[in-house]
Amino acid sequence: MAFWAGGSPSIVDYFPSEDFYRCGYCKNESGSRSNGMWAHSMTVQDYQDLIDRGWRRSGKYVYKPVMNQTCCPQYTIRCRPLQFQPSKSHKKVLKKMLKFLAQGEVPKGSCEDEPMDSTMDDAVAGDFALINKLDIQCDLKTLSDDVKESLESKGKNSKKEEPQELLQSQDFVGEKLGSGEPSHSVKVHTVPKPGKGADLSKPPCRKAKEIRKERKRLKLMQQNPAGELEGFQAQGHPSSLFPPKAKSNQPKSLEDLIFESLPENASHKLEFTRFLCSSPLEAETPPNGPDCGYGSFHQQYWLDGKIIAVGVIDILPNCVSSVYLYYDPDYSFLSLGVYSALREIAFTRQLHEKTSQLSYYYMGFYIHSCPKMKYKGQYRPSDLLCPETYVWVPIEQCLPSLENSKYCRFNQDPEAVDEDRSTEPDRLQVFHKRAIMPYGVYKKQQKDPSEEAAVLQYASLVGQKCSERMLLFRN
């Protein structure tokens, strides 16, 4: 049975897909298709479980593409920050920011623009049109009061669980990374000038390596007059006499690159602030959780007292989910999409030190056929979500299949199934006429057979756990 403590559960309206609409990625006028829910309220745990089943938020609208039918399948992607190592292109962006702040240096020539997604993603614009047509007239406060009243009327001692509220969510906006093509060395062959040949009166030339070995041997003989050079051979050096040199050029960590100190006379000052998004939904700090709590947060980037970028992240029980970023185009030369993503990865590491289960960085959807979204695969190591069994698979194993087909099942085990599939739909929780009841009780009062098909589809898409926790609103 579902249970809540200290707050309202998630309350959703479900809207099954009825038609195709325009795709915001490939611009196909009738190629995109998804199912959706309107979230009157949403706990962070429920949203965590939903995005682990391929759902994604855009405002209060939660949508899940019909993966085997939509023209541009959207695979949930997550990065593993604990093993993340910045690539050369990532380091280039961080060094570019450092030079700009320290010396005011602006890169010359044309800069690579970042692919800008609107805060209202085109990919779900069709769904919003559907929601507007439905003209939902449900008031959040009224629903919350009704739910609390219904819960109190039951008078049962339910098991306590920390409710975590989730706020607004959109898709991730980042930067298109450079090609990173390696430079090629060119060997130049020159013809030697004619001469008189070798001077036989001089000793033959020796390799520099042999000369160095000889010098070391003579030095050791001077230090040990008895000539007892145990283990020493003219053509080799024992490890006891010549221990390997300590590595002096250890690669800098991501945090070292981001937070490298600036000179006192730096040309610019970059400041960073984070605060809870204003919303009627409430975010709470769990026991032993991150200092800033769970929920949705604004992140502002201030340059010399001026806001140049604003991002939004959702802090969930197991991850930081990047929502969106928008920035001043006058500063596009700083590659703020990549810079903000690297800071968010570093922030996820910081939260992991306080909450061990919070160890992933979600980047929204990966679309292999869309360059604007494909760049996310360059944050390694990362995983893609199998659209059929909902297990995570390293992206390296998925790419060969995606080259052959837009839609793929990544789990190679043909016997594997969705472990959280809906097996007991009658246990699904329904909110009807200010009362909470199992679907098994609710359906006895209904005579419309089409409603049952929609409810069963909803149960299969959200999974058994969420169907027992969330309340499906029915008029």
C-alpha positions in Angstrom: 0.0 0.0 0.0 1.2 3.5 -0.7 2.3 5.6 2.2 3.3 9.3 2.8 4.6 11.2 5.8 4.4 14.9 6.5 3.3 16.1 3.0 1.3 15.4 -0.1 2.0 12.5 -2.5 2.5 13.0 -6.2 -0.7 13.7 -8.0 -0.9 13.2 -11.8 -3.2 13.3 -14.7 -2.3 10.9 -17.4 -2.8 11.6 -21.2 -2.2 8.7 -23.6 -0.7 9.6 -26.9 -3.4 10.0 -29.6 -1.5 11.3 -32.5 1.9 12.2 -34.0 3.1 15.8 -34.0 6.0 17.9 -35.2 9.5 16.8 -34.1 11.6 19.6 -32.6 14.8 17.7 -33.6 14.5 16.5 -37.2 11.6 18.9 -38.0 9.4 16.0 -39.3 5.9 17.5 -39.3 4.3 14.2 -38.0 7.1 12.1 -36.7 7.2 12.6 -33.0 5.0 10.7 -30.4 5.0 10.6 -26.6 2.7 9.9 -23.7 2.4 12.5 -21.0 1.3 13.4 -17.5 0.4 16.7 -15.8 2.0 16.7 -12.4 -0.1 18.7 -9.9 2.6 17.7 -7.4 5.6 15.5 -7.6 8.0 14.0 -4.9 11.7 13.8 -5.7 11.7 10.0 -5.1 8.9 9.5 -7.6 10.6 11.7 -10.2 13.9 9.7 -9.6 12.0 6.5 -10.4 10.3 8.0 -13.4 13.4 9.3 -15.1 14.9 5.8 -14.5 12.1 4.6 -16.7 12.6 7.1 -19.5 10.4 9.9 -18.4 11.5 13.6 -18.4 10.1 16.9 -17.2 9.3 20.1 -19.0 7.8 22.4 -16.4 5.0 20.4 -14.7 4.5 18.3 -17.8 6.1 14.9 -17.6 6.5 13.0 -20.9 7.9 9.7 -22.2 8.6 9.2 -25.9 7.0 6.2 -27.6 10.5 4.9 -28.4 9.7 2.4 -31.1 7.4 4.8 -32.9 8.8 8.3 -32.6 11.1 9.5 -35.4 14.0 10.5 -33.0 14.2 8.0 -30.1 15.3 9.8 -26.9 17.4 7.7 -24.6 18.0 8.8 -21.0 21.7 9.4 -20.5 23.7 9.6 -17.2 27.3 10.3 -16.5 29.3 8.7 -13.8 31.1 11.6 -12.1 33.2 9.6 -9.7 35.1 8.1 -12.7 34.8 11.1 -14.9 38.0 12.5 -16.4 37.9 15.8 -18.4 38.8 15.3 -22.1 41.2 17.6 -23.9 38.3 19.7 -25.2 36.9 20.0 -21.7 40.3 21.2 -20.4 40.5 23.6 -23.3 37.2 25.2 -22.2 38.3 25.5 -18.6 41.7 27.0 -19.5 39.9 29.4 -21.8 37.7 30.6 -18.9 40.8 30.9 -16.7 42.7 33.0 -19.2 39.7 35.2 -19.7 39.2 35.8 -16.0 42.9 36.3 -15.2 44.1 38.3 -18.2 40.9 39.3 -20.0 42.0 37.3 -23.0 39.2 36.7 -25.6 39.8 33.9 -28.1 40.4 35.3 -31.6 38.5 34.2 -34.7 35.0 32.8 -34.8 34.0 30.7 -31.8 31.9 27.5 -32.0 28.4 28.3 -31.1 26.6 26.1 -28.6 23.4 24.5 -29.7 20.8 26.5 -27.9 17.6 24.7 -26.8 14.7 26.9 -25.8 13.5 26.7 -22.2 10.3 25.3 -23.6 11.7 22.5 -25.6 10.4 22.2 -29.2 10.3 18.4 -28.8 7.4 18.6 -26.4 5.7 21.7 -27.9 3.0 19.4 -29.4 2.3 17.9 -26.0 1.7 21.4 -24.5 -0.7 22.1 -27.3 -2.6 18.9 -26.3 -2.6 20.0 -22.6 -4.0 23.4 -23.6 -6.8 21.8 -25.5 -7.7 19.7 -22.5 -8.1 22.9 -20.5 -7.2 21.3 -17.1 -9.1 23.0 -14.3 -7.5 21.3 -11.3 -6.2 23.6 -8.5 -3.1 22.4 -6.8 -4.0 23.8 -3.4 -7.5 22.3 -3.5 -6.1 18.9 -4.5 -3.5 19.0 -1.7 -6.1 19.9 0.9 -8.4 17.2 -0.4 -5.5 14.6 -0.3 -4.6 15.6 3.3 -8.2 15.4 4.4 -8.5 12.0 2.7 -5.3 10.7 4.4 -6.4 11.9 7.8 -9.8 10.3 7.4 -8.2 6.9 7.0 -6.6 7.1 10.5 -4.1 4.5 9.8 -0.5 4.4 11.1 1.5 4.3 7.9 5.2 3.7 7.7 7.1 7.0 7.6 9.1 7.9 4.6 10.7 11.2 3.8 8.7 13.0 1.1 10.8 15.0 -1.3 9.2 17.5 -3.6 10.4 18.2 -7.1 10.1 21.4 -8.9 10.1 22.6 -12.5 12.2 20.6 -15.1 13.2 21.0 -18.7 15.7 19.4 -21.0 19.4 19.8 -20.8 21.2 22.5 -22.8 24.9 22.2 -23.4 27.5 23.0 -25.9 28.5 21.4 -29.2 32.1 20.1 -28.6 34.9 20.7 -31.1 35.9 18.0 -33.5 39.2 17.4 -31.6 40.9 16.2 -34.7 44.6 15.2 -34.0 47.3 17.0 -35.7 49.5 15.0 -38.0 53.3 15.1 -37.9 55.1 15.3 -41.2 58.5 13.7 -41.8 60.8 15.7 -44.0 63.5 13.7 -45.7 66.6 15.7 -46.6 69.6 14.6 -48.7 72.9 14.8 -46.9 75.5 17.1 -48.3 78.5 15.4 -50.0 81.6 15.2 -47.8 85.0 13.4 -47.4 83.5 10.7 -45.3 84.3 9.6 -41.7 87.5 10.8 -40.0 89.3 7.6 -39.1 91.6 9.4 -36.7 88.6 10.0 -34.4 86.8 7.4 -32.2 83.6 6.0 -33.6 80.4 7.8 -32.6 78.5 6.5 -29.6 74.8 6.8 -28.8 73.9 9.3 -26.1 72.3 6.5 -24.1 75.5 4.6 -23.9 77.5 7.7 -22.9 75.1 8.3 -20.0 75.4 4.7 -18.8 79.2 5.0 -18.9 79.1 8.2 -16.8 76.9 6.6 -14.2 79.1 3.5 -14.0 82.2 5.7 -13.5 80.4 7.7 -10.9 79.5 4.6 -8.9 83.0 3.3 -9.1 84.3 6.6 -7.6 81.8 6.2 -4.8 82.7 2.6 -4.3 86.6 2.3 -4.7 86.4 -1.5 -4.0 84.6 -1.7 -7.3 81.8 -3.8 -5.8 79.0 -2.7 -8.1 76.6 -5.5 -7.2 74.1 -6.1 -9.8 75.5 -3.4 -12.1 75.9 -4.2 -15.7 77.2 -2.0 -18.4 74.2 -2.6 -20.5 71.5 -2.3 -17.8 70.7 -0.6 -14.5 69.2 -2.5 -11.5 66.1 -1.0 -10.0 67.8 -0.9 -6.6 70.5 1.5 -7.8 68.2 3.5 -10.1 64.7 3.7 -8.7 62.1 5.0 -11.1 61.5 8.7 -11.0 58.4 9.9 -9.2 55.8 11.2 -11.6 56.1 15.0 -11.4 53.3 15.8 -13.9 50.3 14.3 -12.3 47.1 15.3 -14.3 45.0 17.9 -12.5 41.7 16.9 -11.2 38.4 18.5 -12.5 38.2 20.5 -9.3 41.7 21.8 -9.6 41.0 23.0 -13.1 37.7 24.7 -12.2 38.8 26.3 -8.9 42.4 27.2 -9.8 43.3 30.4 -8.0 43.5 33.7 -9.8 46.0 36.5 -9.4 45.0 39.4 -7.2 45.0 41.7 -10.2 42.7 39.4 -12.3 40.9 41.2 -15.1 37.4 39.7 -14.2 35.6 38.2 -11.3 33.3 35.2 -11.7 30.8 34.5 -8.8 28.4 31.7 -8.4 25.2 31.5 -6.5 22.6 28.7 -5.9 19.2 28.9 -4.4 15.9 27.1 -4.3 13.5 27.8 -7.1 10.4 29.7 -6.0 7.4 27.4 -6.3 4.3 26.3 -4.4 5.9 22.9 -4.1 8.1 22.4 -1.0 11.6 20.9 -1.0 13.0 19.3 2.2 16.4 18.4 3.4 16.6 14.6 4.1 18.5 13.2 7.1 22.2 13.2 6.4 21.4 14.5 2.9 23.0 17.3 0.9 23.2 20.7 2.7 21.1 22.4 0.1 18.4 19.6 0.2 16.5 17.9 -2.5 14.4 19.8 -5.0 15.0 22.2 -7.9 17.6 25.0 -7.7 18.6 28.0 -9.8 22.3 28.5 -10.4 23.5 31.9 -11.4 26.8 32.9 -13.0 27.8 36.5 -12.2 30.6 38.2 -14.2 31.8 41.5 -12.6 28.3 41.9 -11.0 26.4 41.0 -14.1 24.4 37.7 -14.7 25.7 36.0 -17.8 24.1 32.6 -17.3 21.4 30.8 -15.4 21.0 27.1 -15.0 18.5 24.9 -13.2 19.3 21.5 -11.7 17.1 19.0 -9.8 18.8 17.3 -6.8 17.3 13.9 -6.5 18.0 11.0 -4.1 20.4 9.3 -6.5 21.6 12.0 -8.9 21.9 15.6 -10.0 19.7 16.1 -13.0 20.6 18.9 -15.3 17.4 20.8 -16.4 18.4 23.6 -18.6 20.8 26.5 -19.1 20.4 29.9 -20.8 23.1 32.5 -21.2 24.0 35.9 -22.6 25.0 35.2 -26.3 27.7 37.9 -26.0 29.6 35.4 -23.9 29.2 32.4 -26.1 33.0 32.4 -26.7 33.3 31.1 -23.1 31.4 27.9 -24.0 29.2 28.3 -21.0 27.2 25.1 -21.8 30.3 22.9 -21.4 31.6 25.0 -18.5 28.3 24.7 -16.5 28.1 21.0 -17.1 31.6 20.5 -15.8 30.8 22.5 -12.7 27.6 20.4 -12.2 29.7 17.2 -12.4 32.0 18.6 -9.8 29.0 19.6 -7.6 27.7 16.0 -7.9 31.0 14.7 -6.6 30.7 17.1 -3.7 27.2 15.9 -2.8 28.4 12.3 -3.1 30.8 12.9 -0.2 27.8 13.7 2.0 25.3 11.3 0.5 26.9 8.2 -0.9 23.8 7.1 -2.9 23.9 10.4 -4.8 26.5 9.5 -7.4 25.2 10.2 -10.9 24.8 13.2 -13.2 21.8 13.0 -15.6 22.0 15.0 -18.8 18.5 14.5 -20.1 18.1 12.7 -23.4 20.7 11.4 -25.9 19.6 11.4 -29.5 22.2 9.6 -31.7 20.8 11.1 -34.9 20.7 14.7 -33.7 24.1 16.5 -33.4 22.6 19.0 -31.0 21.9 16.2 -28.5 24.6 13.7 -29.5 27.4 15.7 -27.9 26.3 14.5 -24.5 27.9 11.2 -25.2 31.4 12.8 -25.0 31.0 13.1 -21.2 32.5 9.7 -20.3 32.0 7.3 -18.7 28.3 7.4 -19.3 25.4 5.0 -19.7 22.2 4.8 -21.7 18.9 3.4 -20.4 17.6 0.3 -22.2 14.0 1.3 -23.4 12.7 -2.2 -22.8 14.3 -3.5 -19.6 15.2 -0.2 -18.0 18.8 -1.2 -17.1 21.8 1.0 -17.7 24.3 0.0 -20.4 27.7 1.7 -21.1 27.3 4.0 -24.1 30.3 2.3 -25.8 28.2 -0.9 -26.1 25.2 1.0 -27.4 26.8 3.0 -30.2 27.4 0.2 -32.7 23.7 -0.7 -32.5 22.6 2.9 -32.9 24.6 3.2 -36.0 22.4 0.5 -37.6 19.0 1.4 -36.1 17.5 4.5 -34.4 15.6 2.3 -32.0 17.5 -0.4 -30.1 17.2 -2.7 -27.1 20.5 -2.3 -25.3 20.1 -5.3 -23.0 21.7 -8.2 -24.8 20.0 -10.8 -22.6 16.9 -11.9 -24.6 15.4 -13.4 -21.4 15.6 -10.1 -19.4 12.4 -8.3 -18.6 11.4 -5.1 -16.9 11.8 -6.0 -13.2 9.4 -3.2 -12.1 6.7 -4.0 -14.6 3.1 -3.6 -13.5 2.0 -7.0 -12.1 -0.8 -5.9 -9.8 -2.7 -3.0 -11.5 -5.5 -3.3 -8.9 -3.0 -1.9 -6.3 -2.6 1.3 -8.3 -3.7 4.3 -6.3 -6.5 6.5 -7.6 -7.7 9.9 -6.3 -11.4 10.3 -7.0 -14.0 12.5 -5.4 -11.6 13.6 -2.7 -10.9 10.0 -1.7 -7.9 7.8 -2.2 -8.6 4.2 -3.2 -7.0 1.3 -5.0 -7.9 0.9 -8.7 -9.5 -2.4 -7.9 -12.1 -0.6 -5.9 -12.4 2.4 -8.3 -13.0 0.3 -11.4 -16.1 -1.4 -9.9 -17.7 2.1 -10.0 -16.9 2.7 -13.6 -18.6 1.5 -16.8 -16.4 3.0 -19.5 -14.1 0.2 -20.9 -11.8 2.7 -22.6 -10.8 4.2 -19.3 -9.4 0.8 -18.1 -7.1 0.6 -21.2 -5.6 4.1 -20.4 -5.1 3.2 -16.7 -3.4 -0.1 -17.6 -1.1 1.7 -20.0 -0.3 4.3 -17.4 0.6 1.5 -14.9 2.9 -0.2 -17.4 4.8 3.0 -18.2 5.3 4.3 -14.6 6.0 0.8 -13.1 4.6 -1.0 -10.1 6.4 1.1 -7.4 5.3 4.5 -8.7 1.8 3.3 -9.4 1.4 2.4 -5.8 2.8 5.7 -4.5 1.5 8.3 -6.9 -2.1 9.2 -7.1 -3.8 9.0 -10.5 -6.4 11.8 -10.6 -9.7 10.8 -12.0 -12.8 13.1 -12.4 
